[in-house]
Amino acid sequence: MSITATELKLNLSKYLMLSATEDIYITRNGKIVSKLTNPFQERVDIAKSLFGILPDDASLDEAKEART
């Protein structure tokens, strides 16, 4: 998503919440000057990639037992 610096100033809280799920590019005079992003996005992407790997009947206790 790309927004102007003025739009960011007017709706900062909205864009802070949106930046948790997507990158926000801030423009001034039509040029990108900054990027608002989630600093933990890499972790979120890794966690999302793991969904569906474990069987439905897996439990946390079984996983801990298997690790030790």
N, CA, C and O atoms as a DFTB+ gen file, in Angstrom:
272 C
 N C O
     1  1       0.845      -1.161       0.000
     2  2       0.000       0.000       0.000
     3  2       0.896       1.230       0.000
     4  3       1.953       1.240       0.629
     5  1       0.476       2.237      -0.690
     6  2       1.231       3.474      -0.789
     7  2       0.325       4.630      -0.378
     8  3      -0.805       4.742      -0.853
     9  1       0.828       5.492       0.508
    10  2       0.065       6.651       0.964
    11  2       0.972       7.868       0.987
    12  3       2.196       7.751       0.940
    13  1       0.353       9.034       1.060
    14  2       1.135      10.263       1.151
    15  2       1.491      10.536       2.611
    16  3       0.864      10.001       3.525
    17  1       2.500      11.368       2.814
    18  2       2.905      11.736       4.169
    19  2       1.764      12.458       4.887
    20  3       1.581      12.277       6.090
    21  1       1.011      13.261       4.171
    22  2      -0.128      13.965       4.761
    23  2      -1.187      12.977       5.223
    24  3      -1.733      13.128       6.316
    25  1      -1.484      11.975       4.414
    26  2      -2.456      10.946       4.786
    27  2      -1.994      10.210       6.037
    28  3      -2.808       9.900       6.906
    29  1      -0.703       9.929       6.137
    30  2      -0.164       9.269       7.321
    31  2      -0.359      10.134       8.563
    32  3      -0.756       9.632       9.615
    33  1      -0.082      11.428       8.444
    34  2      -0.248      12.337       9.578
    35  2      -1.696      12.368      10.061
    36  3      -1.957      12.391      11.264
    37  1      -2.623      12.370       9.126
    38  2      -4.036      12.475       9.484
    39  2      -4.597      11.185      10.080
    40  3      -5.536      11.240      10.875
    41  1      -4.048      10.031       9.716
    42  2      -4.597       8.742      10.128
    43  2      -3.512       7.801      10.647
    44  3      -3.480       6.628      10.277
    45  1      -2.638       8.302      11.488
    46  2      -1.493       7.519      11.944
    47  2      -1.908       6.211      12.616
    48  3      -1.344       5.161      12.310
    49  1      -2.873       6.253      13.515
    50  2      -3.246       5.032      14.242
    51  2      -3.767       3.951      13.298
    52  3      -3.489       2.768      13.492
    53  1      -4.514       4.352      12.289
    54  2      -5.030       3.398      11.298
    55  2      -3.871       2.698      10.578
    56  3      -3.889       1.478      10.412
    57  1      -2.882       3.455      10.160
    58  2      -1.776       2.880       9.402
    59  2      -0.810       2.101      10.288
    60  3      -0.148       1.179       9.813
    61  1      -0.718       2.455      11.562
    62  2       0.086       1.653      12.482
    63  2      -0.518       0.257      12.626
    64  3       0.208      -0.737      12.655
    65  1      -1.853       0.185      12.716
    66  2      -2.509      -1.125      12.809
    67  2      -2.361      -1.903      11.509
    68  3      -2.120      -3.110      11.542
    69  1      -2.500      -1.248      10.382
    70  2      -2.365      -1.915       9.087
    71  2      -0.942      -2.414       8.847
    72  3      -0.744      -3.425       8.172
    73  1       0.038      -1.720       9.391
    74  2       1.436      -2.113       9.156
    75  2       1.772      -3.443       9.819
    76  3       2.800      -4.044       9.506
    77  1       0.929      -3.908      10.722
    78  2       1.158      -5.217      11.338
    79  2       0.974      -6.337      10.329
    80  3       1.541      -7.417      10.496
    81  1       0.191      -6.100       9.285
    82  2      -0.092      -7.149       8.310
    83  2       0.448      -6.868       6.911
    84  3       0.546      -7.781       6.091
    85  1       0.794      -5.623       6.632
    86  2       1.313      -5.307       5.301
    87  2       2.246      -4.105       5.361
    88  3       2.167      -3.298       6.287
    89  1       3.121      -3.989       4.384
    90  2       4.034      -2.855       4.313
    91  2       3.290      -1.630       3.800
    92  3       2.462      -1.726       2.895
    93  1       3.596      -0.474       4.393
    94  2       2.998       0.795       3.989
    95  2       4.135       1.676       3.475
    96  3       5.063       1.990       4.220
    97  1       4.067       2.068       2.225
    98  2       5.066       2.955       1.632
    99  2       4.546       4.384       1.712
   100  3       3.422       4.665       1.296
   101  1       5.370       5.289       2.249
   102  2       4.984       6.684       2.412
   103  2       5.665       7.497       1.319
   104  3       6.874       7.401       1.105
   105  1       4.866       8.291       0.643
   106  2       5.392       9.094      -0.465
   107  2       5.311      10.583      -0.139
   108  3       4.457      11.030       0.627
   109  1       6.222      11.327      -0.745
   110  2       6.197      12.783      -0.682
   111  2       6.557      13.269      -2.083
   112  3       7.595      12.903      -2.634
   113  1       5.699      14.083      -2.636
   114  2       5.880      14.591      -4.003
   115  2       6.007      13.446      -5.008
   116  3       6.764      13.536      -5.974
   117  1       5.260      12.375      -4.769
   118  2       5.225      11.261      -5.704
   119  2       6.386      10.275      -5.594
   120  3       6.448       9.310      -6.355
   121  1       7.301      10.505      -4.663
   122  2       8.449       9.614      -4.504
   123  2       8.371       8.917      -3.144
   124  3       8.010       9.534      -2.142
   125  1       8.712       7.634      -3.121
   126  2       8.709       6.891      -1.868
   127  2       9.854       7.398      -0.994
   128  3      11.012       7.425      -1.413
   129  1       9.502       7.802       0.238
   130  2      10.511       8.327       1.159
   131  2      10.686       7.444       2.391
   132  3      11.676       7.569       3.112
   133  1       9.728       6.555       2.633
   134  2       9.822       5.728       3.825
   135  2       8.939       4.494       3.692
   136  3       8.069       4.421       2.824
   137  1       9.181       3.534       4.567
   138  2       8.385       2.309       4.593
   139  2       8.033       2.004       6.042
   140  3       8.913       1.942       6.900
   141  1       6.753       1.817       6.312
   142  2       6.271       1.448       7.637
   143  2       5.975      -0.038       7.597
   144  3       5.148      -0.493       6.808
   145  1       6.656      -0.796       8.454
   146  2       6.541      -2.243       8.387
   147  2       6.565      -2.857       9.773
   148  3       6.948      -2.202      10.743
   149  1       6.158      -4.105       9.867
   150  2       6.178      -4.857      11.102
   151  2       7.598      -5.388      11.310
   152  3       8.098      -6.119      10.455
   153  1       8.266      -5.045      12.420
   154  2       9.637      -5.516      12.616
   155  2       9.726      -7.028      12.815
   156  3      10.807      -7.605      12.700
   157  1       8.598      -7.671      13.113
   158  2       8.578      -9.111      13.336
   159  2       7.937      -9.858      12.179
   160  3       7.530     -11.009      12.341
   161  1       7.837      -9.224      11.008
   162  2       7.161      -9.839       9.864
   163  2       7.787     -11.164       9.471
   164  3       7.076     -12.084       9.068
   165  1       9.094     -11.279       9.579
   166  2       9.758     -12.535       9.240
   167  2       9.266     -13.659      10.146
   168  3       9.025     -14.776       9.689
   169  1       9.121     -13.355      11.427
   170  2       8.605     -14.354      12.368
   171  2       7.166     -14.738      12.037
   172  3       6.794     -15.908      12.116
   173  1       6.372     -13.759      11.672
   174  2       4.975     -14.024      11.313
   175  2       4.919     -14.925      10.089
   176  3       4.137     -15.875      10.058
   177  1       5.733     -14.642       9.086
   178  2       5.759     -15.457       7.871
   179  2       6.189     -16.888       8.170
   180  3       5.628     -17.834       7.615
   181  1       7.178     -17.051       9.041
   182  2       7.629     -18.399       9.403
   183  2       6.521     -19.148      10.129
   184  3       6.270     -20.319       9.841
   185  1       5.859     -18.484      11.063
   186  2       4.766     -19.129      11.807
   187  2       3.636     -19.527      10.867
   188  3       3.077     -20.616      10.993
   189  1       3.297     -18.650       9.926
   190  2       2.229     -18.969       8.966
   191  2       2.607     -20.170       8.105
   192  3       1.743     -20.964       7.733
   193  1       3.885     -20.305       7.789
   194  2       4.306     -21.417       6.950
   195  2       4.192     -22.753       7.671
   196  3       4.139     -23.800       7.027
   197  1       4.153     -22.726       9.000
   198  2       4.064     -23.958       9.779
   199  2       2.634     -24.454       9.952
   200  3       2.431     -25.618      10.299
   201  1       1.644     -23.610       9.721
   202  2       0.254     -24.036       9.873
   203  2      -0.048     -25.163       8.905
   204  3       0.301     -25.101       7.726
   205  1      -0.698     -26.187       9.414
   206  2      -1.082     -27.320       8.581
   207  2      -0.070     -28.439       8.568
   208  3      -0.346     -29.499       8.006
   209  1       1.110     -28.244       9.174
   210  2       2.131     -29.292       9.189
   211  2       1.824     -30.338      10.247
   212  3       1.955     -31.537      10.001
   213  1       1.414     -29.881      11.430
   214  2       1.109     -30.809      12.514
   215  2      -0.245     -31.467      12.294
   216  3      -1.162     -30.829      11.778
   217  1      -0.387     -32.732      12.677
   218  2      -1.689     -33.381      12.575
   219  2      -2.683     -32.745      13.539
   220  3      -2.291     -32.142      14.538
   221  1      -3.973     -32.881      13.234
   222  2      -5.016     -32.267      14.051
   223  2      -5.035     -32.788      15.481
   224  3      -5.424     -32.058      16.392
   225  1      -4.623     -34.040      15.697
   226  2      -4.682     -34.623      17.032
   227  2      -3.396     -34.424      17.832
   228  3      -3.261     -35.002      18.911
   229  1      -2.462     -33.637      17.345
   230  2      -1.205     -33.387      18.056
   231  2      -1.468     -32.497      19.264
   232  3      -2.318     -31.607      19.226
   233  1      -0.724     -32.753      20.334
   234  2      -0.874     -31.928      21.530
   235  2       0.484     -31.360      21.927
   236  3       1.530     -31.857      21.510
   237  1       0.444     -30.325      22.730
   238  2       1.671     -29.680      23.176
   239  2       2.492     -30.624      24.050
   240  3       3.719     -30.647      23.955
   241  1       1.823     -31.402      24.901
   242  2       2.531     -32.340      25.771
   243  2       3.274     -33.402      24.956
   244  3       4.408     -33.748      25.288
   245  1       2.652     -33.919      23.901
   246  2       3.303     -34.915      23.042
   247  2       4.527     -34.314      22.358
   248  3       5.558     -34.973      22.225
   249  1       4.408     -33.063      21.926
   250  2       5.527     -32.413      21.250
   251  2       6.690     -32.217      22.220
   252  3       7.845     -32.433      21.853
   253  1       6.392     -31.808      23.461
   254  2       7.453     -31.630      24.455
   255  2       8.123     -32.971      24.770
   256  3       9.345     -33.045      24.892
   257  1       7.322     -34.019      24.898
   258  2       7.859     -35.343      25.190
   259  2       8.748     -35.852      24.072
   260  3       9.776     -36.477      24.332
   261  1       8.368     -35.594      22.834
   262  2       9.146     -36.038      21.687
   263  2      10.496     -35.301      21.616
   264  3      11.491     -35.865      21.159
   265  1      10.520     -34.051      22.068
   266  2      11.755     -33.273      22.019
   267  2      12.772     -33.737      23.038
   268  3      13.974     -33.596      22.811
   269  1      12.320     -34.290      24.162
   270  2      13.265     -34.660      25.229
   271  2      13.686     -36.093      25.168
   272  3      14.475     -36.541      26.000
